[in-house]
Amino acid sequence: MWPRIGPVPTYSILYIAGLISHFIVGYHITKKLGLRHRVWIVAGICYMVGMTFGAKVLYDIYSGQFDLKALFGINHYLKGGLWGGLLAYLVLAVPMVLILSKKSSEALDLVGLSIPIPWIFAKLGCFFNGCCYGKASSLPWAIVFPEGARGASSGIPLHPTQIYEILVVVCILAVFRFLKYERWRGTMLPWFLVLYGLGRAVTEFFRGDVEHRLSISGFTLSQVFCFVSAGVSIITLLLVRRSVNNVHWTKR
């Protein structure tokens, strides 16, 4: 692992790469779905704001150290500590793209389809940084972080939870690749929330940095959000499938 590349934290480099990749990926998806460029630009801005300012605000509230004045200082962000970036992005992006586009189904698909690749960059940043680390493990694929890793204890084999989450995202990309878009138009965001929500909830059980985090009935707050979003999204997909089947039956 390389916590720093020269004087620059590796996490920052990969996190910024993720923000840039969202604009690139979003541009290509926008063209493919026939959306206006303003929808792509606003979605990209929402991702950038959600993954930085939004994630920092949520982390500060979550950790009980919210300071409005500190949010306007660059040093506050350099200290690390981000949580709930995807939640902030969705809260910002979903209403904005719906307002800006008459093609609501495609606009929502843009929000969901543009997440996976940037998220891989974010999780690689966590991996090289040593944050979001796993519990101690004796499995053959356990990893040992070096001195200087943020959070993770050095010299102790740990579950590579960052890699687990990347594998979840790779599976999501595979599902997106094989879904018949015409049949599932407008459901890419629910598909993402189902797959990522369940996958992330499972990886949380292997996380080693959750002991001091808020829990509800033994589940972390992240797991609660994941289970709720996955459950709502499953219902949405079932309703869409039922609607499509009813249309097919009527045509017969």
Backbone torsions as a table, in degrees:
resi	resn	phi	psi	omega
1	MET	NA	147.9	-179.5
2	TRP	-127.7	92.2	-179.7
3	PRO	-60.4	-25.8	-178.7
4	ARG	-138.6	146.3	169.5
5	ILE	-113.1	98.8	-171.4
6	GLY	66.9	-130.8	-179.4
7	PRO	-86.4	-4.2	-172.5
8	VAL	-102.1	130.1	176.2
9	PRO	-61.4	132.4	178.8
10	THR	-59.7	-36.5	179.4
11	TYR	-56.5	-43.9	-178.7
12	SER	-64.1	-41.6	-179.6
13	ILE	-61.7	-47.6	-177.4
14	LEU	-71.9	-33.5	178.6
15	TYR	-65.2	-43.9	177.6
16	ILE	-65.9	-38.0	176.3
17	ALA	-60.1	-37.2	177.4
18	GLY	-64.9	-41.3	178.2
19	LEU	-63.1	-43.0	179.4
20	ILE	-66.2	-42.4	-178.6
21	SER	-63.2	-30.2	178.1
22	HIS	-63.6	-41.2	177.6
23	PHE	-64.0	-41.5	-178.6
24	ILE	-67.5	-50.1	179.8
25	VAL	-62.5	-43.6	-179.6
26	GLY	-61.2	-35.8	179.1
27	TYR	-62.9	-46.6	-178.7
28	HIS	-67.1	-39.0	177.8
29	ILE	-66.3	-39.5	178.8
30	THR	-59.7	-44.3	178.3
31	LYS	-63.9	-43.2	-177.9
32	LYS	-65.0	-36.2	-176.8
33	LEU	-90.0	-3.7	178.2
34	GLY	72.6	31.7	179.0
35	LEU	-91.5	159.1	177.2
36	ARG	-74.6	152.3	-177.2
37	HIS	-62.8	-28.6	-179.1
38	ARG	-63.9	-30.4	178.3
39	VAL	-67.5	-43.6	177.9
40	TRP	-62.0	-45.7	-177.5
41	ILE	-63.0	-45.9	-178.6
42	VAL	-66.4	-40.2	177.5
43	ALA	-61.7	-40.6	178.2
44	GLY	-64.3	-40.9	178.1
45	ILE	-65.5	-40.7	178.6
46	CYS	-61.5	-39.5	179.0
47	TYR	-65.3	-44.8	-179.1
48	MET	-62.9	-45.1	-179.4
49	VAL	-69.1	-43.2	-178.6
50	GLY	-64.1	-40.4	-176.6
51	MET	-80.5	-10.2	178.5
52	THR	-114.4	-79.5	-177.6
53	PHE	-61.2	-47.9	-178.8
54	GLY	-62.3	-44.8	-179.6
55	ALA	-65.8	-33.1	179.3
56	LYS	-72.5	-41.3	177.8
57	VAL	-61.1	-47.2	-179.0
58	LEU	-64.2	-39.2	178.2
59	TYR	-64.3	-44.1	-179.0
60	ASP	-63.5	-40.5	177.6
61	ILE	-67.0	-44.3	-178.1
62	TYR	-61.2	-39.4	-177.0
63	SER	-91.5	1.9	177.0
64	GLY	72.3	29.1	-179.5
65	GLN	-132.1	37.9	-178.1
66	PHE	-67.7	130.2	179.3
67	ASP	-143.0	105.5	-175.4
68	LEU	-58.2	-41.1	-178.6
69	LYS	-64.5	-39.2	-178.2
70	ALA	-63.9	-27.2	-177.7
71	LEU	-64.7	-17.0	-179.0
72	PHE	-100.6	13.2	176.7
73	GLY	-115.1	132.5	-176.2
74	ILE	-63.1	-31.1	-178.5
75	ASN	-63.8	-29.1	179.6
76	HIS	-63.9	-34.5	-180.0
77	TYR	-80.0	-32.6	179.8
78	LEU	-68.7	-21.1	177.8
79	LYS	-71.2	-13.6	-177.8
80	GLY	86.7	180.0	-179.5
81	GLY	98.2	83.6	176.8
82	LEU	-128.7	141.6	179.5
83	TRP	-153.9	138.5	174.3
84	GLY	77.3	24.5	-178.7
85	GLY	-60.0	-41.4	179.5
86	LEU	-65.6	-38.0	177.7
87	LEU	-61.7	-46.5	179.1
88	ALA	-61.8	-41.0	179.0
89	TYR	-60.7	-47.3	-178.1
90	LEU	-65.2	-40.3	179.2
91	VAL	-61.8	-36.7	179.6
92	LEU	-80.4	-47.3	-168.6
93	ALA	-74.6	-42.3	-174.3
94	VAL	-57.2	-54.3	179.6
95	PRO	-65.5	-34.3	-177.1
96	MET	-66.7	-46.3	-178.6
97	VAL	-68.7	-31.4	177.8
98	LEU	-69.1	-34.4	177.7
99	ILE	-70.7	-38.9	-172.7
100	LEU	-83.3	-18.2	-174.6
101	SER	-127.3	138.0	173.5
102	LYS	-78.4	-19.2	178.6
103	LYS	-90.7	76.1	-171.9
104	SER	-63.4	-38.5	-179.0
105	SER	-62.4	-47.1	-179.6
106	GLU	-67.5	-36.1	179.3
107	ALA	-63.2	-42.4	177.5
108	LEU	-67.6	-34.8	176.9
109	ASP	-63.6	-38.7	176.9
110	LEU	-57.7	-43.1	-179.6
111	VAL	-60.6	-44.5	-177.6
112	GLY	-75.6	-43.0	-175.7
113	LEU	-70.3	-23.4	-175.9
114	SER	-86.0	-2.1	-176.2
115	ILE	-82.7	-46.6	-166.7
116	PRO	-54.3	-51.6	-176.0
117	ILE	-63.6	-48.2	175.1
118	PRO	-58.2	-33.7	-178.5
119	TRP	-69.6	-30.7	175.4
120	ILE	-62.9	-42.3	176.7
121	PHE	-60.6	-43.0	-179.3
122	ALA	-62.2	-42.2	-179.1
123	LYS	-72.5	-32.0	173.2
124	LEU	-63.6	-37.9	176.1
125	GLY	-61.1	-42.4	177.3
126	CYS	-62.7	-39.7	-178.3
127	PHE	-63.0	-48.7	-178.8
128	PHE	-72.5	-25.1	-179.5
129	ASN	-81.3	-31.0	-178.1
130	GLY	94.2	9.1	176.2
131	CYS	-93.5	172.2	-177.3
132	CYS	54.0	36.7	-173.3
133	TYR	-79.0	165.6	-176.5
134	GLY	-97.2	177.9	176.0
135	LYS	-76.3	165.6	176.3
136	ALA	-59.6	141.6	-175.9
137	SER	-147.2	147.6	175.4
138	SER	-108.6	10.3	-179.9
139	LEU	-68.9	153.5	-177.1
140	PRO	-59.4	-28.2	-177.7
141	TRP	-95.1	10.3	176.4
142	ALA	-62.1	149.0	-177.9
143	ILE	-117.0	154.0	178.9
144	VAL	-118.7	122.3	-179.7
145	PHE	-86.1	146.3	179.0
146	PRO	-81.8	174.9	173.1
147	GLU	-61.0	141.7	178.3
148	GLY	99.1	-8.3	177.7
149	ALA	-68.9	142.2	-177.6
150	ARG	-81.2	111.2	174.6
151	GLY	94.5	-53.7	-175.6
152	ALA	-69.5	137.4	177.9
153	SER	-72.2	135.7	-179.7
154	SER	-81.4	148.8	175.3
155	GLY	81.1	1.8	-178.8
156	ILE	-115.8	124.6	177.7
157	PRO	-63.5	128.6	-176.3
158	LEU	-129.1	154.9	172.1
159	HIS	-61.1	131.2	176.8
160	PRO	-80.6	70.0	-174.0
161	THR	-62.3	-28.8	176.7
162	GLN	-63.5	-40.5	178.8
163	ILE	-69.6	-37.8	176.3
164	TYR	-55.5	-44.8	-177.5
165	GLU	-69.1	-35.9	176.2
166	ILE	-62.4	-40.3	178.3
167	LEU	-63.9	-36.6	175.2
168	VAL	-59.7	-44.3	-178.8
169	VAL	-67.2	-37.8	176.7
170	VAL	-61.1	-40.3	176.4
171	CYS	-62.7	-38.3	178.2
172	ILE	-63.6	-42.7	178.0
173	LEU	-60.9	-38.5	178.7
174	ALA	-65.4	-41.9	178.4
175	VAL	-63.4	-44.9	177.6
176	PHE	-58.2	-37.0	-177.4
177	ARG	-66.3	-35.9	-172.7
178	PHE	-100.5	-7.5	176.4
179	LEU	-68.4	141.1	174.3
180	LYS	-81.1	105.2	-170.3
181	TYR	-60.2	-40.7	-177.4
182	GLU	-59.7	-32.9	-179.9
183	ARG	-79.1	-33.1	-174.1
184	TRP	-110.9	23.4	178.7
185	ARG	-55.2	133.0	178.4
186	GLY	85.9	3.4	-176.8
187	THR	-119.1	9.9	-178.2
188	MET	-64.5	-34.7	177.2
189	LEU	-67.3	-48.0	174.5
190	PRO	-58.6	-39.9	176.8
191	TRP	-59.3	-44.3	179.0
192	PHE	-62.0	-44.9	-176.5
193	LEU	-66.0	-35.2	176.9
194	VAL	-66.0	-53.5	-174.1
195	LEU	-68.3	-46.6	-179.3
196	TYR	-71.5	-40.0	-179.1
197	GLY	-59.2	-47.6	179.8
198	LEU	-69.1	-41.9	-179.8
199	GLY	-64.6	-44.2	179.7
200	ARG	-66.3	-38.2	178.9
201	ALA	-61.5	-38.0	179.0
202	VAL	-69.8	-44.0	-178.7
203	THR	-63.2	-27.6	179.1
204	GLU	-61.3	-29.4	179.5
205	PHE	-65.1	-22.4	-179.1
206	PHE	-99.3	-0.3	-177.8
207	ARG	-73.7	140.6	178.8
208	GLY	-101.2	-1.9	-176.9
209	ASP	-106.7	22.7	-175.1
210	VAL	-104.8	-4.7	-173.9
211	GLU	-59.7	-35.3	-175.6
212	HIS	-101.4	13.1	-179.4
213	ARG	-96.0	156.3	179.8
214	LEU	-59.6	134.6	178.9
215	SER	-129.2	152.2	178.4
216	ILE	-127.3	111.4	-178.4
217	SER	53.7	38.6	177.3
218	GLY	88.6	-6.3	178.5
219	PHE	-105.9	142.9	176.7
220	THR	-70.9	161.8	178.9
221	LEU	-61.3	-36.0	177.6
222	SER	-61.6	-43.0	179.0
223	GLN	-64.4	-39.6	179.0
224	VAL	-60.7	-48.0	178.0
225	PHE	-59.9	-42.1	-178.4
226	CYS	-64.6	-45.8	-179.7
227	PHE	-64.7	-41.6	-179.6
228	VAL	-65.4	-48.2	-178.6
229	SER	-64.5	-38.5	178.2
230	ALA	-65.6	-42.3	-179.7
231	GLY	-63.1	-46.6	178.5
232	VAL	-62.6	-39.6	-178.4
233	SER	-69.1	-36.8	176.4
234	ILE	-61.5	-44.0	177.8
235	ILE	-60.8	-41.9	178.8
236	THR	-60.5	-45.7	-179.6
237	LEU	-65.0	-38.6	177.9
238	LEU	-64.7	-39.4	178.4
239	LEU	-66.9	-38.9	177.7
240	VAL	-64.7	-44.9	179.2
241	ARG	-61.5	-41.1	179.2
242	ARG	-64.5	-40.4	179.6
243	SER	-63.5	-43.8	179.3
244	VAL	-63.9	-43.2	179.0
245	ASN	-63.3	-37.0	178.0
246	ASN	-65.9	-37.7	178.0
247	VAL	-64.6	-45.1	178.7
248	HIS	-61.2	-41.2	-179.0
249	TRP	-66.6	-39.8	179.0
250	THR	-62.7	-41.0	-178.9
251	LYS	-65.5	-29.2	177.5
252	ARG	-69.3	NA	NA
